[in-house]
Amino acid sequence: MNVVTEPGPRRRNCRLITEEPKSFGDHGPIIGYANEPLLSLHDACIPLVGIVHDILNVVSIALKDTPNRPKDDLTRDESASIRIYTMEWTNDHDSLYFLLNQTLKATDRERLKPWFKYLKLFLTALAKIPCAPSQAVWRGVRQNVSDAFPRGTEVIWWSFSSCTTMLTVLENELYLGNMGERTLFSIEVFNARNVSVHSHFSTEDEILLLPGTYMEVRSQLNPTSDLHIIHLRQKMPQNMPLEPPFEGANLYPTIELIGLVSETQPVRPSDGICANATWIQSGVTVAGGNGLGSDFDQLYLNDGLFLDKNDSIYVVDSGNNRIIRWNSGDSSGQVVAGGNGNGSSSSQLNYPIDVFVDDNGTMYISDFYNLRVQQWYKGASSGQTILENLNFIGIGRDDQGSLYTSEWTHDHVKKWQKNDTVGQTLAFGLGRPDRLFVDENRTVYVADRLNHRVMKIVEGSTQGLVVAGRSQGKNDTQLDSPRGVTVDKSGNVYVADTLNHRIMRWLSGATSGTVVVGGRGDGSTSDQLNMPTDLQFDRYGNLYVADSFNGRVQKFTIDTSSC
């Protein structure tokens, strides 16, 4: 007699650390499964009897553990199809996910046919889940695979690829740990699905990449001799690698563009920084720079910065879930918010992205994965939530105390007056808007990341103005995924051109820009940057740059003889 037994406790999510090689074979597209009828999970798995051990018993367990009314408007069978994918088999039997992915990676598409009915149900469920916000997710390999991923290489991962948004998950000893040869993939994705609420292990914040995910190797980083980080960036495929499971299914996000006009104001001399200004190309490290880490003299993927009137640098140390302040001349920093592990309590942050500090030392922090903006008073050990339920990214404040945010939930830029719970939408239909800058006239400049441009939003206007970039590339009219922006008193725009590893300046009204610093390839020498994400000037015109993948903040001194 067959006995239904619960799969034993899973010690680790093996999907997060399974090697995913490049695909050079003659892989055809994944097609044909969409013609199958949409069946119950039990009926969809009948063809897998003899392929997946004890499959129908595990189907019963998955259905038993799935709520009658799952999230995301999925049916119970659809949600259970995700749950069974995440379950681990016991007694050395291969799990469903392992066998499915081995078949997807094989070049012989005939081997997929027994899986068609399950794929129809599984991919229907995934297509109904909204695309997760465009973000960097993580996946690991317990070996050095850097040689297989040279910069510029295009790769396709044909299997379902499990990732996590929480780097600390992979750093746990049950996964990659902190010692031994290991490779981390930092993957910028735009159509992944967060399956946590449907997973058998809901605490791991699992992000699932669909089969046929097409990517380019953007850079590599070796912060220690045995740790290798490979930066991949998803691209739209030229040909369809994966057939949609049903008519009208959106496997990729749609981006609605707003009406645009070009800014044609004449170039004006700067009131504070002259139009001919140049900067010493060798930067000086003023925060971090001691390898990626969590000590007080280290940073880990620092994403943003804010410079106060005393030249103290507030660094958004995203990978360490903290804000850390470096006073001028200090060799280490002081944690002023977070630093208590990633979490959602009032004393914790979960991958903060940006910070604004007012004259009283009060910090306003975009706490990305907690979907909130936190207000931390000077010296406080915890913060209070003042905005919530949106994927907040950039944050700014005007002279009247209104907050300005960019957010990825709806790709909006919004203005929030005091006690406002709805906000005024200033721009919509952007492509993952990132950091923003608000000038004294309450004009907003925002880095429109996926549209590779900077938009200017004048108060009261219904149209956005393109003031830098417009298309993806590395020539002087282009940007590549800009993430930070600041503006001088003459309206000249300075951009953290992240994937080109440079800072660009666009004079007011110009149709092309010039490189200010960087632009010498990704690297860690004093004249190089590696994924710059934010920038700010001090009162003397010196430039500070968040050099994210180098774990440091660089100061570039203005050349006073150039003006």
C-alpha positions in Angstrom: 0.0 0.0 0.0 1.3 3.4 -0.9 1.7 5.8 2.0 1.8 9.5 1.5 4.8 10.9 3.4 5.6 14.5 3.9 9.0 15.5 2.3 11.5 16.0 5.1 12.8 19.3 6.3 14.9 21.0 3.7 18.3 22.1 4.9 18.9 24.4 2.0 17.4 25.6 -1.2 19.7 23.8 -3.7 18.1 25.7 -6.5 19.9 28.9 -5.4 23.4 27.3 -5.8 23.0 25.0 -8.7 25.4 25.8 -11.5 23.8 27.3 -14.6 26.3 27.0 -17.6 26.2 29.1 -20.7 24.1 27.5 -23.4 26.0 27.1 -26.7 24.1 24.1 -28.0 21.4 24.1 -30.6 18.5 24.8 -28.3 15.2 25.4 -30.0 12.5 27.6 -28.5 10.2 26.1 -25.9 7.0 25.7 -27.8 4.1 23.3 -28.1 3.1 23.1 -24.5 0.7 26.0 -24.7 -1.7 23.9 -26.9 -2.3 21.6 -24.0 -5.5 22.0 -22.0 -5.3 23.6 -18.6 -5.7 20.7 -16.2 -5.7 20.1 -12.4 -2.3 19.6 -10.9 -3.1 15.9 -10.4 -4.0 15.3 -14.1 -1.1 17.5 -15.3 1.4 15.3 -13.4 0.1 11.9 -14.6 2.5 11.9 -17.6 5.3 12.3 -15.0 4.6 9.0 -13.3 7.8 7.0 -13.9 9.8 10.1 -14.4 9.4 11.8 -11.0 9.5 9.6 -7.9 6.2 9.3 -6.0 4.8 12.3 -8.0 1.1 11.8 -7.3 1.6 11.4 -3.5 3.6 14.7 -3.5 0.9 16.3 -5.5 -1.5 15.5 -2.7 0.8 17.1 -0.2 1.2 20.2 -2.3 -2.5 20.6 -2.6 -3.1 20.0 1.1 -0.7 22.8 2.0 -2.0 25.3 -0.6 -4.8 27.6 0.6 -8.2 27.5 -1.1 -7.8 31.2 -2.1 -4.2 31.8 -3.0 -2.6 35.2 -3.6 -2.3 36.8 -7.1 -5.7 35.6 -8.1 -4.3 32.1 -8.8 -6.4 29.0 -8.6 -5.5 26.4 -6.0 -4.1 24.1 -8.7 -2.0 27.0 -10.2 -0.6 27.9 -6.8 0.1 24.3 -6.0 2.0 23.9 -9.2 4.5 26.5 -7.9 4.6 24.9 -4.5 5.5 21.5 -5.9 8.2 23.0 -8.0 9.8 24.4 -4.8 9.6 21.1 -2.8 12.6 18.8 -2.1 12.3 15.1 -2.4 13.8 12.8 0.3 15.9 9.6 0.3 18.2 10.8 -2.5 15.4 11.0 -5.1 15.7 13.8 -7.6 13.2 16.6 -7.0 10.7 17.7 -9.7 12.6 21.0 -10.3 15.9 19.2 -10.8 14.4 16.8 -13.4 12.5 19.5 -15.2 15.5 21.8 -15.4 17.7 19.0 -16.7 15.2 18.4 -19.4 14.9 22.1 -20.3 18.7 22.4 -20.6 18.9 19.4 -23.0 19.0 20.3 -26.7 16.5 17.5 -27.6 13.1 19.2 -27.2 11.3 15.9 -27.7 12.2 15.0 -24.1 10.0 17.9 -22.9 6.8 16.4 -24.2 5.9 14.5 -21.0 6.2 17.8 -19.1 3.9 19.8 -21.4 0.8 19.5 -19.3 2.6 20.5 -16.1 4.4 23.3 -17.9 1.0 24.6 -19.2 -0.3 24.9 -15.6 3.0 26.1 -14.1 3.7 28.8 -16.6 0.1 29.9 -16.6 0.5 30.5 -12.9 3.7 32.4 -13.3 2.4 34.5 -16.1 -0.5 35.6 -13.9 1.9 36.9 -11.2 3.0 40.5 -12.0 6.6 40.9 -13.0 8.8 41.7 -9.9 10.3 45.2 -10.0 13.4 45.5 -12.1 16.1 44.8 -9.6 19.4 43.0 -8.9 18.9 39.4 -7.7 21.5 36.9 -6.6 22.4 33.3 -7.4 25.5 31.4 -6.4 27.9 28.7 -7.5 30.3 26.8 -5.3 33.2 27.2 -7.6 35.0 29.8 -9.7 33.2 30.0 -13.1 34.6 33.5 -14.1 36.4 32.2 -17.1 33.1 30.9 -18.6 31.6 34.4 -18.4 33.9 36.9 -20.1 32.7 40.5 -20.3 30.4 41.2 -23.2 29.4 37.5 -23.6 25.7 36.9 -24.2 24.1 34.0 -22.4 20.8 32.2 -22.3 19.7 30.3 -19.3 17.2 27.7 -20.5 16.0 26.4 -17.2 14.0 28.0 -14.5 16.6 29.9 -12.4 15.9 30.5 -8.7 17.4 33.6 -7.2 17.1 35.6 -4.0 16.9 39.3 -3.3 18.6 38.8 0.0 22.4 38.4 -0.3 22.6 37.2 3.3 20.7 34.1 2.3 23.5 32.9 0.1 26.1 34.0 2.7 24.6 31.5 5.2 26.8 28.4 5.8 24.0 26.2 4.5 24.5 27.8 1.1 27.7 29.4 -0.1 29.1 30.5 3.2 32.0 33.0 3.5 34.9 30.8 2.7 36.1 28.7 -0.3 35.9 29.3 -4.0 32.5 30.6 -4.9 30.8 32.8 -7.5 28.0 35.2 -7.0 25.8 36.2 -9.9 24.4 39.7 -9.6 21.6 39.7 -12.1 19.7 42.8 -13.3 16.3 41.4 -14.3 13.0 42.9 -15.4 10.6 40.0 -15.9 11.3 37.7 -13.0 8.5 36.5 -10.7 8.5 36.5 -6.9 7.0 33.2 -5.9 7.5 33.5 -2.1 3.8 33.4 -1.2 3.3 30.3 -3.2 6.5 28.5 -2.2 6.8 25.5 0.2 9.5 27.7 1.9 8.0 31.1 2.0 10.7 32.8 4.1 13.4 32.7 1.4 12.1 35.5 -0.9 12.6 33.4 -4.0 12.7 35.1 -7.3 12.2 32.9 -10.3 13.7 33.6 -13.8 11.8 32.1 -16.7 13.3 29.7 -19.2 15.1 31.4 -22.0 16.3 34.4 -19.9 18.7 36.3 -22.2 21.5 38.2 -20.6 24.8 40.0 -21.2 27.9 39.8 -19.0 28.5 43.4 -18.0 31.4 43.1 -15.5 33.3 41.0 -13.1 34.6 41.8 -9.6 37.0 39.9 -7.3 36.7 41.5 -3.9 38.7 38.6 -2.3 40.8 35.8 -3.8 38.1 33.2 -3.4 35.0 35.4 -4.1 34.0 36.2 -7.6 31.1 38.4 -8.6 29.7 38.3 -12.1 27.3 41.1 -13.1 24.7 40.0 -15.7 22.0 42.2 -17.2 18.9 40.9 -18.8 18.1 41.9 -22.4 15.1 41.5 -24.6 15.6 38.5 -26.9 15.5 39.0 -30.6 13.7 35.8 -31.1 11.0 34.2 -28.8 12.7 31.6 -26.6 9.5 30.8 -24.7 6.0 30.5 -26.0 3.5 32.4 -23.9 1.2 29.9 -22.0 -2.0 31.5 -23.2 -3.1 34.3 -25.6 -2.5 37.7 -24.0 0.0 36.4 -21.4 2.6 39.0 -20.6 5.9 37.3 -20.1 7.7 40.7 -20.2 6.6 44.0 -18.6 5.1 46.7 -20.8 6.5 50.3 -20.5 4.2 53.2 -21.4 6.1 56.3 -22.5 4.9 59.8 -21.7 4.8 62.7 -24.2 8.1 64.4 -24.5 9.6 67.6 -25.8 13.2 68.5 -26.0 14.7 71.2 -23.9 16.3 73.9 -26.2 17.4 76.5 -23.7 20.7 78.1 -24.6 23.8 77.2 -22.7 24.4 79.6 -19.8 27.6 80.1 -17.7 27.4 78.6 -14.3 26.9 80.6 -11.1 28.8 78.1 -9.0 30.7 75.7 -11.3 32.0 77.2 -14.5 31.1 75.7 -17.8 34.7 74.8 -18.5 35.4 73.2 -15.1 37.3 70.0 -15.0 38.2 67.6 -12.2 41.4 65.9 -11.2 40.9 62.4 -12.7 42.5 60.5 -9.8 39.9 60.2 -7.0 40.6 59.9 -3.3 38.7 57.4 -1.3 36.8 59.1 1.5 34.6 56.3 2.7 35.1 52.5 2.5 37.7 51.2 0.1 38.8 48.4 2.3 37.2 45.6 0.4 33.6 44.6 0.4 32.5 43.8 4.0 30.5 44.8 7.0 33.1 46.4 9.3 32.9 50.1 10.1 35.6 50.9 7.6 34.0 48.8 4.8 30.9 49.0 2.6 29.0 46.4 0.6 27.3 47.5 -2.6 26.8 51.1 -1.3 24.0 52.5 -3.4 23.5 56.1 -2.4 25.1 59.0 -0.6 24.2 62.4 0.9 26.7 65.2 1.8 25.6 67.5 4.5 26.8 71.1 5.1 29.6 69.9 7.3 30.9 67.6 4.6 29.8 64.5 6.5 29.0 61.7 4.1 25.9 59.6 4.7 26.4 56.4 2.8 23.5 54.1 1.9 25.3 50.8 2.6 22.6 48.7 0.9 24.2 45.3 1.2 24.7 45.8 4.9 21.2 47.2 5.4 22.4 50.4 7.1 23.1 54.1 6.7 26.6 54.8 7.8 28.1 58.3 8.3 31.7 59.3 7.6 32.7 62.6 9.1 35.3 64.5 7.1 38.8 62.9 7.6 37.6 59.8 9.4 39.0 56.4 8.6 35.8 54.6 9.6 32.1 55.3 9.8 29.4 55.3 12.4 26.1 53.5 11.8 23.2 56.0 12.1 20.3 53.9 10.9 19.8 50.1 10.6 22.7 47.8 10.8 20.6 45.2 12.7 20.3 42.7 9.9 17.7 42.9 7.2 14.2 43.0 8.5 11.1 45.0 8.8 11.1 46.1 12.4 11.4 49.8 13.2 15.2 49.4 14.0 15.9 47.5 10.7 16.2 48.2 7.0 16.0 45.9 4.1 18.1 47.0 1.2 17.9 50.8 1.6 18.5 52.7 -1.7 18.6 56.4 -1.0 18.7 58.9 1.9 18.0 62.6 2.3 19.2 64.5 5.4 17.7 67.8 6.5 19.4 70.6 8.4 18.4 69.1 11.7 20.0 65.7 10.9 16.7 64.0 10.3 17.1 61.2 7.7 14.5 60.2 5.2 15.3 56.7 3.9 13.8 54.8 1.0 13.7 51.2 2.4 13.2 49.3 -0.8 12.2 45.8 0.2 10.1 46.9 3.1 8.1 49.1 0.7 8.4 52.2 2.9 10.1 55.5 3.6 11.5 55.7 7.1 12.1 58.9 9.0 15.0 58.7 11.5 15.6 61.6 13.9 19.2 62.4 14.7 20.5 60.0 17.3 17.5 57.7 17.2 17.8 54.0 17.4 14.7 53.3 15.3 12.7 55.0 12.6 9.1 55.6 11.9 7.3 54.8 8.7 5.9 57.9 7.0 5.1 56.4 3.5 4.5 52.8 2.6 3.2 50.1 0.2 5.4 51.2 -2.7 8.8 50.2 -4.0 10.4 53.6 -3.2 13.8 54.3 -4.8 14.9 58.0 -5.0 14.0 60.5 -2.4 14.3 64.3 -2.2 12.8 67.2 -0.3 12.0 70.8 -1.2 12.2 74.1 0.8 8.6 73.7 1.9 9.1 70.3 3.5 7.4 68.2 0.8 9.0 64.9 -0.1 9.6 63.7 -3.6 9.9 60.0 -4.5 10.5 57.8 -7.4 9.0 54.3 -7.1 8.9 51.1 -9.2 5.5 49.8 -8.2 3.9 52.1 -10.9 7.0 53.7 -12.3 5.9 57.1 -11.0 7.5 60.2 -9.6 5.4 61.6 -6.8 5.2 64.6 -4.5 4.1 64.2 -0.9 3.1 67.1 1.2 3.0 66.7 5.0 0.5 64.1 6.2 -0.3 63.3 2.6 -1.2 59.6 2.1 -2.0 59.6 -1.6 0.6 61.9 -3.2 0.6 63.9 -6.3 1.8 62.1 -9.4 4.3 64.3 -11.3 5.4 61.8 -14.0 4.2 58.3 -15.0 5.1 55.6 -17.5 8.8 55.9 -16.8 11.2 53.0 -17.1 12.3 52.2 -13.6 12.9 55.8 -12.4 15.9 55.9 -10.0 17.4 58.8 -8.0 16.1 62.3 -8.3 17.2 65.9 -7.6 14.9 68.8 -6.6 16.2 72.3 -7.2 15.2 75.6 -5.4 12.3 76.1 -7.9 10.9 72.7 -7.1 11.9 71.4 -10.5 12.5 67.7 -10.4 15.2 65.9 -12.3 15.0 62.1 -12.4 17.3 59.3 -13.8 14.9 57.4 -16.1 16.9 54.2 -15.9 15.5 51.8 -18.5 14.9 54.6 -21.0 18.6 55.7 -20.6 17.9 59.4 -20.1 17.3 62.1 -17.5 13.9 63.8 -17.3 13.2 67.3 -16.1 9.8 67.9 -14.6 8.9 71.6 -14.1 6.4 72.3 -11.3 3.0 72.6 -12.8 4.0 71.2 -16.2 2.2 68.2 -17.7 5.2 67.1 -19.9 8.6 65.9 -19.2 11.7 67.3 -20.8 14.7 65.1 -21.8 17.8 66.9 -20.6 20.4 64.1 -20.9 20.6 60.9 -23.0 17.7 59.4 -24.9 19.0 56.0 -26.0 21.3 53.3 -24.7 25.0 53.3 -25.6 28.3 54.8 -24.7 28.8 57.7 -27.1 28.5 61.3 -26.0 24.8 61.5 -26.7 23.9 58.3 -24.9 23.6 56.8 -21.4 23.4 53.3 -20.2 21.1 52.7 -17.2 21.8 56.0 -15.4 21.0 55.8 -11.7 22.0 59.1 -10.1 21.6 62.8 -11.0 22.5 66.2 -9.6 22.2 69.7 -11.1 24.3 72.9 -10.6 22.9 76.4 -10.3 23.0 76.9 -14.0 20.9 73.9 -14.8 23.9 71.8 -16.0 23.1 68.1 -15.4 25.6 65.6 -13.9 24.7 61.9 -14.3 25.9 58.7 -12.8 26.1 56.7 -16.1 26.2 53.4 -14.2 26.8 50.8 -16.8 29.3 53.0 -18.7 31.2 53.4 -15.4 31.5 57.2 -15.7 30.1 60.5 -14.6 28.7 62.7 -17.5 27.9 66.4 -17.7 25.3 67.8 -20.0 25.4 71.6 -20.1 22.0 73.2 -20.0 20.3 72.9 -23.5 23.1 70.7 -24.9 22.4 67.7 -27.1 25.5 65.8 -26.0 27.5 65.4 -22.9 31.1 65.1 -21.8 32.8 62.7 -19.5 33.7 64.3 -16.1 35.4 61.4 -14.4 35.6 57.7 -15.1 34.8 56.2 -18.5 38.0 54.1 -18.4 36.3 50.8 -18.1 35.1 49.2 -14.8 38.0 48.8 -12.4 39.3 49.8 -9.0 42.2 52.2 -9.7 41.9 55.8 -8.6 40.8 57.0 -12.1 38.2 54.2 -12.6 34.7 53.5 -11.4 32.7 50.3 -11.2 29.0 50.8 -11.3 28.7 54.4 -10.0 25.2 54.9 -8.6 25.0 58.4 -7.0 26.9 61.7 -6.9 26.9 65.0 -5.1 29.0 68.2 -5.0 30.3 70.0 -1.9 30.3 73.7 -1.6 33.7 74.0 -3.3 32.6 72.1 -6.4 34.4 68.9 -5.5 32.6 65.8 -6.7 31.7 62.8 -4.5 30.7 59.5 -6.2 29.2 56.3 -4.8 31.4 53.7 -6.4 29.2 50.8 -5.7 30.9 47.7 -6.8 34.2 48.9 -5.4 32.7 49.5 -2.0 33.8 53.0 -1.7 33.0 56.7 -2.1 35.5 58.6 -4.3 36.2 62.4 -4.0 37.3 64.1 -7.2 38.8 67.5 -6.6 37.8 70.4 -8.9 40.7 71.8 -10.9 40.5 75.5 -10.0 42.8 76.4 -12.9 40.2 75.3 -15.4 37.8 78.2 -14.6 
